[in-house]
Amino acid sequence: ERSELFANYRDVPWLVRTHAVTVLPSVSALVTLRNLPSGDPTRRPFVGFGDPYFSREQARQGRDRVPAAASLRSAPLQLRDLRIQPLDSARLGTLPRLPETADEIRSIAAALGADPARDLFLGAQANERTVKTLDLARYRVLAFATHGLVPGDLDGLTQPALALTAPEVAQVDGDGLLTMEEILGLRLNADWVVLSACNTASGRGAGAEAVSGLGRAFFFAGARALLVSHWPVETTSARFLTTDLFQTQRNNPGLGRAHALQQTMNAAIDEGRFRHPTTGQAVYSYAHPIF
């Protein structure tokens, strides 16, 4: 039914049909980004974080895959706009688990030739302590596949954040959220950071400019390029776009990132799986500091 409903979207003159789009975060960021030294060629190819457990119940379920209707990688609508202080990590348990993000991370790792046993952090391992203590500067590509949150999504949340495993599940300190401020404290040397989550290009608050939140934080932490989203991402199409993107690059080593993304999006339109923007087509904004 969805294919028939969105059939006419194939004929819409999407910009991606004729252009490979690269977005510069800001003029002021350009100077900083262009002054970054070249990456160390001995870096490992990839590190990925996905399928975090937001509650003990999800942890008990482990690898169980429960078929469900397509979901979005963001907080449920009923949780938004709450302003109760302080931030309550228990609210993290209301987020639905995203088990398919584990497959997404594994697929990217396979395309980049990463070591799954060493460089993938899934389930309980996708936690704050792992992210903050790992030497992330040793990796060329980083990926986070989880819920992206904006201010107001959870009680007391005043800045954009990525949802990671709840601290009581991982038995670590923290609140289970990797916030914009914490990202600024990371030290990266990444050619590309993939934020396969909702609203990762959203601003720091209402009315803020795009890419002023998580995206800009990763830039200033040491990322040279980002793959981010400007609105809620339907999770099945998100997995398709990211995995196919890296497979396209693997099969075409000389193809630039923006052109690889263009090919991936056009394939999604042509094949009829994700023609409508809300199901993933044109969800990702590719931001790159160097032309």
C-alpha positions in Angstrom: 0.0 0.0 0.0 2.8 2.4 0.9 4.4 1.9 -2.6 1.1 2.8 -4.3 0.5 5.7 -2.0 3.9 7.3 -2.7 4.2 6.2 -6.3 3.9 9.7 -7.7 6.8 10.9 -5.6 9.1 9.2 -8.1 8.3 12.0 -10.6 8.9 14.9 -8.2 12.0 16.9 -9.3 14.0 16.4 -6.2 17.2 18.4 -6.0 19.1 15.2 -5.4 18.1 14.1 -8.9 20.5 16.6 -10.5 22.8 17.7 -7.7 25.1 16.1 -5.2 24.6 18.4 -2.2 27.3 19.4 0.2 26.4 21.8 3.1 28.9 24.0 4.9 27.9 24.5 8.6 28.9 28.2 8.8 31.5 30.6 7.4 33.1 30.9 10.8 33.5 27.1 11.1 35.3 27.0 7.7 38.5 28.4 9.0 38.7 26.0 11.9 37.8 23.0 9.8 40.3 23.8 7.0 43.1 24.2 9.6 42.7 20.6 10.8 45.7 18.5 9.9 45.4 15.5 7.6 44.3 12.3 9.2 46.8 9.7 10.4 46.9 7.0 7.7 47.4 4.3 10.3 44.0 5.0 11.9 41.5 2.1 12.2 38.8 2.2 9.6 35.6 2.4 11.8 34.1 2.4 15.2 30.3 2.1 15.7 27.8 2.4 18.5 24.3 1.1 18.2 21.3 -0.7 19.7 21.7 0.7 23.2 19.5 -0.6 26.1 17.4 2.1 27.7 16.0 -0.1 30.4 16.7 -3.3 32.3 13.8 -5.0 30.5 15.4 -4.3 27.2 18.7 -5.6 28.5 16.9 -8.8 29.5 15.5 -9.2 26.1 19.0 -9.0 24.7 19.0 -9.8 21.1 15.3 -10.6 20.8 13.9 -9.0 17.7 10.3 -8.0 18.1 8.6 -7.1 14.8 6.8 -3.7 15.0 5.5 -0.9 12.9 8.1 1.5 11.6 9.3 3.8 14.3 11.2 7.0 14.5 14.6 7.6 16.1 13.4 10.3 18.5 11.5 10.6 21.8 7.8 9.7 21.7 5.7 12.8 21.2 4.1 12.5 24.6 7.5 13.1 26.3 8.2 16.4 24.5 8.2 19.8 25.9 8.6 18.7 29.5 10.5 21.1 31.6 10.9 19.4 35.0 14.3 19.7 36.6 16.7 18.0 37.1 17.3 15.6 34.2 15.9 12.2 35.2 17.8 9.3 33.6 14.8 7.1 34.4 13.0 8.8 31.5 15.5 7.1 29.2 13.7 3.8 29.8 10.6 5.1 28.0 12.5 5.2 24.7 11.9 2.2 22.4 14.8 -0.1 21.7 16.1 0.0 18.1 17.5 -3.5 17.5 17.9 -3.0 13.8 20.6 -0.4 14.4 22.9 -3.3 15.4 22.6 -4.7 11.9 23.2 -1.2 10.5 26.4 -0.8 12.4 27.6 -4.3 11.4 26.9 -3.6 7.8 28.9 -0.4 7.8 31.7 -2.2 9.6 31.7 -4.9 6.9 31.8 -2.3 4.1 34.8 -0.6 5.7 36.7 -3.7 6.7 36.5 -3.1 10.5 37.0 -5.7 13.2 33.6 -6.4 14.7 35.0 -7.8 17.9 37.2 -4.8 18.6 35.5 -1.8 17.0 31.7 -2.4 17.5 30.0 -1.4 20.7 26.4 -2.6 20.8 23.8 -3.1 23.5 25.2 -2.5 27.0 28.6 -1.6 25.5 27.1 1.4 23.8 27.4 3.6 26.9 28.8 6.9 28.0 31.9 5.5 29.6 32.9 3.6 26.5 32.5 6.7 24.3 34.4 9.0 26.7 37.3 6.6 27.5 37.9 5.1 24.0 40.7 6.7 22.0 38.3 7.9 19.2 41.1 9.8 17.5 42.4 6.4 16.2 39.4 6.0 13.9 38.7 7.3 10.4 34.9 6.9 10.5 32.6 7.0 13.6 28.9 6.1 13.6 26.2 6.4 16.2 22.9 4.7 15.4 20.4 5.5 18.1 17.7 8.0 19.2 18.7 11.7 18.6 17.0 14.0 21.2 16.4 17.7 21.1 15.7 20.1 24.1 12.4 19.2 25.7 12.4 15.6 24.6 13.1 14.4 28.1 12.7 16.0 31.5 15.4 18.6 32.0 17.0 18.1 28.7 18.2 21.6 27.6 20.6 20.7 24.8 20.7 18.1 21.9 21.9 14.7 22.8 22.4 11.1 21.6 20.7 8.4 23.7 23.0 5.7 24.9 22.6 2.7 27.3 21.0 3.6 30.6 23.6 3.9 33.4 21.9 1.3 35.6 22.1 -1.2 32.8 25.7 -0.6 31.8 26.7 -0.1 35.5 28.4 3.2 34.8 28.1 6.7 36.0 26.2 9.4 34.0 22.7 9.8 32.7 22.9 7.8 29.5 22.9 10.8 27.3 25.8 12.1 25.2 25.0 15.8 25.2 26.3 18.6 22.9 28.6 19.8 25.8 30.0 16.4 26.3 30.7 15.9 22.6 32.7 19.1 22.6 35.0 17.5 25.1 35.8 14.5 22.9 39.0 14.4 20.8 38.4 13.1 17.3 40.5 12.8 14.2 37.7 11.5 12.0 37.2 11.9 8.2 33.5 11.3 8.7 31.1 11.0 11.6 27.7 9.4 10.8 24.8 10.4 13.1 22.1 7.9 12.1 19.5 9.4 14.4 16.7 12.0 14.5 17.3 15.8 14.3 21.1 15.6 14.6 21.4 18.8 12.6 19.0 20.6 14.9 20.0 23.8 16.6 20.7 24.3 20.3 17.2 25.5 21.0 14.1 26.9 19.4 15.0 29.2 16.5 18.7 28.2 16.4 20.4 27.7 13.1 20.8 24.2 11.7 23.9 22.2 12.5 24.4 24.4 15.6 23.8 21.5 18.0 25.2 18.0 17.7 26.6 18.6 14.2 28.7 21.6 15.1 29.9 19.9 18.4 31.3 17.0 16.4 33.0 19.4 14.0 34.8 21.2 16.8 35.7 17.9 18.4 37.7 17.0 15.3 35.3 15.7 12.6 36.0 16.7 9.0 32.7 15.7 7.6 29.2 14.7 9.0 26.2 12.8 7.8 23.2 14.2 9.8 19.5 14.5 9.7 17.2 17.6 9.8 14.0 15.8 10.9 12.8 12.6 12.5 14.2 9.5 10.7 12.0 6.4 10.1 14.3 3.6 11.3 14.0 1.1 8.4 14.8 3.6 5.7 17.7 5.0 7.9 19.3 1.6 8.0 18.9 1.3 4.2 20.4 4.7 3.4 23.5 4.3 5.6 24.4 0.7 4.8 23.8 1.2 1.0 25.8 4.5 1.1 28.9 2.7 2.4 28.4 -0.2 0.1 28.3 2.2 -2.8 31.5 3.8 -1.7 33.2 0.4 -1.3 32.2 -0.6 -4.8 33.3 2.8 -6.2 36.4 3.9 -4.3 36.9 7.0 -6.4 33.3 8.3 -5.7 33.1 11.2 -3.3 30.8 11.1 -0.3 28.3 13.6 -1.6 28.0 11.7 -4.9 27.7 8.4 -3.1 24.8 9.8 -1.0 23.2 11.1 -4.2 23.3 7.7 -5.8 21.9 6.1 -2.7 19.0 8.5 -2.5 18.2 8.2 -6.2 18.2 4.4 -5.9 15.7 4.6 -3.0 13.4 6.7 -5.2 13.7 4.5 -8.3 13.2 1.2 -6.4 10.1 2.6 -4.8 10.9 1.7 -1.2 11.3 5.1 0.3 10.0 7.7 -2.1 8.5 10.1 0.5 10.8 12.4 2.5 9.3 11.2 5.8 10.4 7.6 5.1 14.0 8.5 4.6 14.5 10.0 1.2 16.4 13.3 1.5 16.5 12.9 5.3 20.2 13.2 5.6 22.1 16.4 5.1 25.7 15.9 4.2 27.9 18.6 5.7 31.5 18.8 4.5 34.0 21.6 5.3 36.3 21.2 2.3 35.3 21.5 -1.3 
